[in-house]
Amino acid sequence: MAKRDDADKFALIPVAKLTPEEAETELARLAAEIGLADDAYYAKDRPDLTDAEYDALRRRNLLIEKRFPKLKRDDSPSDKIGAAPSAKFEKAKHAVAMLSLDNAFNDDDVVDFAKRVRKFLGLDEKEEVAFTAEPKIDGLSLNLRYEKGVLALAATRGDGATGEDVTSNVLTIKDIPKMLKAAPEVLEVRGEVYMSHADFEALNARLEAAEEDPFANPRNAAAGSLRQLDAAITASRPLRFFAYAWGAASEDIAETQWDALQRFKKLGFQINPLTKRCKSVEEMIAQYKKIEEQRSSLGYDIDGVVYKVDRLDYQSRLGFVSRAPRWAIAHKFPAEKATTVLENIEIQVGRTGKLTPVARLKPVTVGGVVVSNATLHNQEEIERKDVRVGDTVVVQRAGDVIPQIVEVVKDKRKKGARKFKFPDRCPACDSHAVNEQNPNTGKADVDKRCTGGLICPAQAVERLKHFVSRQAFDIEGLGEKQIASFFEQGIIKEPADIFKLRARQNDGKIDLYTYKKTKDGDIYLDKDGHQVATNKKSIQNLFDGIEAKREISSARFINALGIRHVGETNARLFAGHYGDVAAFYEAAVKARDEASAAYQDMLSIDGVGALVARGVIDFFDEDHNRAAVDRLLAEVTPRQAEAANTSSPVAGKTVVFTGALELMTRDEAKASAQALGAKVSGSVSGKTDYLVAGPGAGSKLKKAEELGVKVLTEEAWKKLVSV
């Protein structure tokens, strides 16, 4: 069997160039990864891959099997549906298997599908073959068995042959009839349980208020709500159901797919109103485009359109192949993109004063995540794309990248839509907002920034959040919510105030112990009634956590100040160069004069340019910033910086970590590398010396191999640095 790093390399080889040995290894890897993905999606309701990533794995597996049919595995994903039912529920065997669907990803795939149907049935182009086209609901598949008109069993898809008995939970869903009139003796109705966007947002708000983890998207919320052991929890969740198919039936229910759906409607089921009977491929594709255009306004998630041969006798003749019927196919929407409506443009002020326009969108699911906001970056981008409130826009999301608007659908623009006027004053403090001059180019920066500094409440709160963050002072028990609450109450206005909390509490100047009794015990509240602690001990722990950080490294101290252009890396450079905070402070003040030796000395630091130096100088040029730092230094003691390690084998090297590290956390990896004198970067370039790749490494690994960067496993990295 090939080593893991060898197997990962095979993933980058096109199918047409794989050797039989490489193909066999690839099929093993794909079977394992698809199996894990199926378990996460179907059994745990917590998918760890986007639809596009999952579809890509399945397509690659199928292509390899077609090229090397003799290598097809006994546990091939091509023959599997869903995941095994959970042991938490009673098992329910399906009388008729619940199969999956093959996918079409473009119009040509749809044309090919229609041709295959005609060829299999032996029909020429003159004979009509109608299809139904319906939205593909992104929810949880469900089989409902009615006996003598009474709901007798409700089961999830499971592995296609056996599902989970969720009858007691399904009885709480209003969309699902408990009794049917004029129904066959036995009838199994199939469809999708889902949750609307509005209900999803309301549910997450309730969960967050109760300090419970919110769901990532409506599909997870629907699946997680249906698969509860306590039916009362399911009853409290707003689940809905669309019927679109059937399993066992004691008599024929119709002659066509379309008529079967109409019968379901008469029996009391919800059927999707966008379903249409199409008489040609052109009509099918036109309906697909129509549904895609309406996707953002539906109020629930869909990820494509399903086409089914309309005549049921044709469906019967076509039958099934592997895990899917020959008479149906799912036409998936383009990966990571969706169309929605821009409802508003708001200006946010960051901790460095940058004014960032944020698009408030009608919620839409993109890449498995519900998106209601997107970045517009700056004034220049708004003008370049001519984005206006009320526009229909295309939103894109890739991996963990912040969603962005890629284009405006101009032909859908409403009459009278006005161009957006970017403000010239800060919305938080009404100070002037200006475009700074870039010292490197002499040109005005594209970003507008508030000139209010520490008097700006938006910047003050964000600076304080940054100050207590993990990469800065990392104060245990003092998180973003507490910082925001304490700032609003006037308890904390600047960093030094944090270290005065215990003394002020003891002196009676503040009271963090306001509490009320509940059935679960005492809780401690801020002035607005928000819970800040669960007991008096936790507040004491907060004070202790603050005391523990009265001594801190110089690099963390400098990073915590929130100086523009100075993050973790540059803070370490300054600490290492000057040795301590006092020397750094003095140099920053002296460097105001660009003709000074202090300024030239600052520029001599490898990695520090004029832009970074200007950020430091501007910060210490403000009287109120120097005063705030002085007050902070009266409370804390920055330690002398440790000398850089120049003898390690990675000293001076640039290293990038990617993938899911298993032998160390990402923070541990970065810290250990920096302690050895290496520079840690977040992106791969020609200057990168090493890429340390854990499982799941993707684009960075590919780029490293293209650039000839040395790629190491975690084990190899550990061995290298331990020399």
Secondary structure, DSSP 8 states (H G I E B T S, - for coil): ---HHHHHHHTTS-GGG--HHHHHHHHHHHHHHHHHHHIIIIISS---S-HHHHHHHHHHHHHHHHH-GGG--TT-GGG--S----TTS-EEE-SS------EE-SHHHHHHHHHHHHHHHT--TTS---EEEEEEE-SEEEEEEEETTEEEEEEE-TTSSEEEB-HHHHTT-TTS-SB-SS--SEEEEEEEEE--HHHHHHHHHHHHHTT----SSHHHHHHHHHT-SSHHHHHTS--EEEEEEEEEESS---SBHHHHHHHHHHTT----TT-EEESSHHHHHHHHHHHHHHGGGSSS-EEEEEEEESBHHHHHHH-EETTEETTEEEEE--TTEEEEEEEEEEEEE-TT-BEEEEEEEEEEEETTEEEEEEE--SHHHHHHHT--TT-EEEEE--TTS--EEEEE-GGG--TT-------SB-TTT--BEEEEE-TTTSSEEEEEEES-GGG-HHHHHHHHHHHHSTTTT--TT--HHHHHHHHHTTS-SSHHHHTTHHHHHHTTS-----EEEETTEEEEE-TTS-EEESSHHHHHHHHHHHHTTSEEEHHHHHHHTT-TT--HHHHHHHHHHHSSHHHHHHHHHHTTSTTSHHHHHHHTSTT--HHHHHHHHHHHHSHHHHHHHHHHHTT-EEE-------SSTTTT-EEEEES--SSS-HHHHHHHHHHTT-EEESS--TT--EEEE-TT--HHHHHHHHHT-EEE-HHHHHHHHT-
